[in-house]
């Protein structure tokens, strides 16, 4: 059962978190291109699609910690320091996504849709920074999951 849960956890991470990291990273430059393209529907459509990917896969990404907790419980490592750090970093990444990345994407998309004011480069740069933080947190969690201290794999 543990191997099955671990497989689901890893698959959920790949399938859900991968698209969010890529789409979120592509969003700021796509928003800048849409701004300079003017009324180009294709450029704005790309920005909308990237935002939708981020929102949908963020929801699907909730499966990652669910399967992670089930796997950790099955392995009996819920109290291990490396796992507690991973849980905290995962919560931090979720917070960055939910509180900093997605709302800023919403705001930029509204600006592009309404064309009320030009999108300032500082807004897309700040969004890119928060996206980078989100991606870095996930990279650290991934490394912790692979090298996990006390691992019996001998790596």
Secondary structure, DSSP 4 states (H G I P E B T S, - for coil): -HHHHHHHHHHHIIIIIHHHHHHHHHHHHHHHHHHHH-S-HHHHHHHHHHHHHHHHHHHHTHHHHHHHHHHHHHHT-TT-HHHHHHHHHHHHHHHHIIIIIHHHHHHHHHHHHHTSSPPPHHHHHHHHHHHHHHHHHHHHHHHHHHH-TT-SS--
